[in-house]
Amino acid sequence: MKRLALLAAPALLAGCSTLYPLPKVDVAEPTRARPEAIAAPSVNNGSIFQSGQYRPLFEDYRARLVGDTLTVQIVEKVSASQKSTSTIDKSGSVAAGVSALPLVNPNALLRSSAAGNSANTFAGKGSTENTNDFSGIITATVTEVLSNGHLVVAGEKQIGVNQNVDVLRFSGQVDPRAIQPGNSVASAQIANVRIEHRGRGAQADANGIGWLGRFFLNVLPI
């Protein structure tokens, strides 16, 4: 029984660690690509012209083939705000009295009166605000060329300092017409952008919640 308990303890701990999984960004995989080896037809190369290294002479270098690189300027600024105000004020009053009745002494009707008042007041306010600012530069690799000529790019950058690793991953779909001179493009002109910026190491672990805390967060009703 002791052996079974020792074997079951790691499994229980592993199960508790998955109660609160980290949010995942669907970055296009893989983040690197190599050009396909294509047997080029025999060409009579000259002393200057080399078909395997040909690029248009009167054109800046731009990514166009699988394996080419592209500099992405990440400039993402998203802000949203919403405010609402509601006010309701309603009041009313009712008064009634009897001054005379047949066969009844008028003095007996001096207190035959009724009055009523009602009031209803409501005031509500609500506001929501969200701001996101992300900037950086990453060089991505063309992983696929679509039939319409658009480029699917993906890239990854890892920087390690001491016991911490900073990871930046990016993927998206680029229209070649949006590529600027210098072979760069802004992330705002890229479709289906996926950006992930996370840390690994002691610093990232310090910002996380322990497995026991995650367990109670999932179990407690409040």
N, C-alpha and C positions, 0 to 999 in steps of 0.2 A: 504493500500500500504506500509506503514512503517513496518507493521508486516511481510509482505512478503519479504521486503528488508532485514530485520533482519534475517529471516530464510534462505534466499538465500546466505547471505554473508559467513556463515561457509561452505556451500557446495562449493562455488567458491574457497575459500581458500584451502579446501581439494583437489579440482581438480588441483589447481596449485602445490600442494605439490607432486603430482604424475607425473609431467611433466618430472622429472629427477629421476627415481627410482634408488635405490642403486643396484649395481651389486650383484647377488646372487650366492652363491656357493652351488652346488647340493650335500650336505652332506647326506649320507644314513640315513634315519629315520626308527625307532626311534634310539636314541643314547644310549639306555639302554635296557636291556633284563633280564628276569627272567627265570631260568630253568623250563621246563615244568614238571608238576607233573606227574610222571609215577609210576603206582602201581608196585612195585618190587615184584618178586615172593618170596615166603617164602624160606628162606635160614637158615640153622642151623648155626647161628653165634656162634663162640667160645669166649673164654675169651679175645683173642687178635684180631682175625679176625672179622671185621664188614663189611658186603657187601655194605652197604650204603655209606661208607667212603673209599672204596677201591681205592688205587692208586698203580701202579707198584712199587715194592720195589726198584729195581735197575734202577731207572729212575728219572731224574730231573723233577720237576713239570713243565708242559707245558699246555697251553690252548688247549682244544680239544672239549669241550662241550659248548652248549648254556648257557650263563651266566658266563663262565670263563672270567678272565681278562688277558690282555696282555699289556705289557709295550712297547710303540712305541717310538723309538728315531727318532725324526723328524730332518733330515739332508737333506735339499733340496738346491742344488746349481745349478742354471741354468744360463748360459751365452751364448750369441750369438752375433756375429759381422759380418758385411758384408761391404765390400769396393769395389768400382768400379771407374775406371778412363777411360775416353775416350778422345782421341785427334785426330783431323783431320786437316791436313795442305795440301792445294792444291793450286798450282799457274800455270799460263800459259801465254804465250805471242804470239802474231801474228804480223808479219810485211810483207808488200807487196808494190811493186812499179812497175811502167811501164817505160821502158827505150826507147822503140821505137814503133811507129805505122806508118802504111803506110800513105803517103801524109800528115804527120804531122811533123812540125818542131821539132827536138829534144830539142831545148831550151824551148819549151813550155811544155815539160814533166818533167822539173826539179822538179816541186812541185807535181807531180802526184804520190804520195805515201800515204800509209795508215799503221797504227800501232795500236795495241790493247793489253791491258794487263788485266788479271783477277787474282784474289786471293781470296781464301776461307779458313778461319781458324776457328776451333771449339775446345773448350776445356771444358770438364765437369768432375766433381768429385762428388761422393756421398758416404756416409757412414752411417751405422746403427749399434747401439750397445745397448744391453739390458742385464742387470745383475740382478739376483734375488738370495738372500741368506736368508734362513729361518732355524732356529734351535730351538729345544725345546724337551720336554719330556711330554708325556701324556699316561695315562693308559686307554685303550679302553676295551670294553666288546664285547664278541662274541655274535652277534645277530642272526647268521644263520650259519649252517653247510651245505655246498653244497654237491651234490652227489659225487663229486670227492674228497671230504675230505677237500677242501679249506674252510677257515674261513672268514666270513664277519664280520668285526669288526667296531665299531663306539664308539666314546667317546666325552665327552664334559667337559670342565673345566671352571669355572667361579670364578674370583677373584675380590672382591669388596673392594675398598679403598676409604673412605670418600664418595664423590658423584660420583665416577666413577667405572665402572664395566668392567673388561677385560674378554672377552669371546674367548675361543679357542675350535674349533670343528674339529673332524677328522673322516674319514671313509675310508675303503679300503678293499681289498681282500688279504688274507694272505695264502701263501703256508706253511703248517706245517713244511716242511723240512727247511724253512728259519728261523725258530724260534731258537734263540741262547740259550745256557745255561743261566739260570736266567730268562727264560720266557720273553725275549725281542727280538725285531726285528727292523731293520732299515727301515725307510720309503722308502728308495730307492729300497728295495726288496718287496714292497707291490704294488699290481696292483690296478688300478682305484682309486688312492689316491685323496681325497678331503680334503682340509685344509682351514679353515676359521678362521681368527684372527681379531676380531673387538672390538671396545670399545663402551660402553654405558654411557651416562651421559653428564655432562657439557663439559668435554674435547672433547668428540666426536662431540658434537653439535658445538663447536667452529671451528672444522675443516671442517664443512659442509658449503654449500652455501644456503643462504636464499631462500625462495620460490619465492620472487620477482626477485632475480638474476637468478634463474633457469628458470623463465618464459621468461625473455628477452634472455637468452642463446638459448632457443628453438625457439623463434619467429624471432630473428634477422637473416638475411640471411648471415651474416659474423661472 
